[in-house]
Amino acid sequence: MMRAYAVELVRLVCVALCIGVCVVVAGIACTPL
């Protein structure tokens, strides 16, 4: 049971990181140098 919870938690963290990276990249790309 704990293993499934850990897998779900890791998946959630990965998604959050992906979204964070996408937001940062989009922010940098949209910012005029």
C-alpha positions in Angstrom: 0.0 0.0 0.0 2.8 2.4 0.9 4.6 1.6 -2.4 1.5 2.6 -4.5 1.4 5.9 -2.5 5.0 6.5 -3.1 4.7 6.0 -6.8 1.7 8.3 -6.9 3.6 10.9 -4.9 6.6 10.7 -7.3 4.4 11.0 -10.3 2.8 14.1 -8.8 6.2 15.7 -8.1 7.3 14.9 -11.7 4.2 16.6 -13.1 4.7 19.6 -10.9 8.4 19.9 -11.9 7.5 19.6 -15.6 4.9 22.4 -15.3 7.3 24.5 -13.3 10.0 24.1 -16.0 7.5 24.8 -18.8 6.4 28.0 -17.0 10.0 29.2 -16.5 11.0 28.4 -20.1 7.9 30.2 -21.4 8.6 33.2 -19.1 12.2 33.4 -20.4 11.1 33.0 -24.0 8.5 35.7 -23.7 10.8 38.2 -21.9 12.5 40.6 -24.4 16.2 40.6 -23.8 
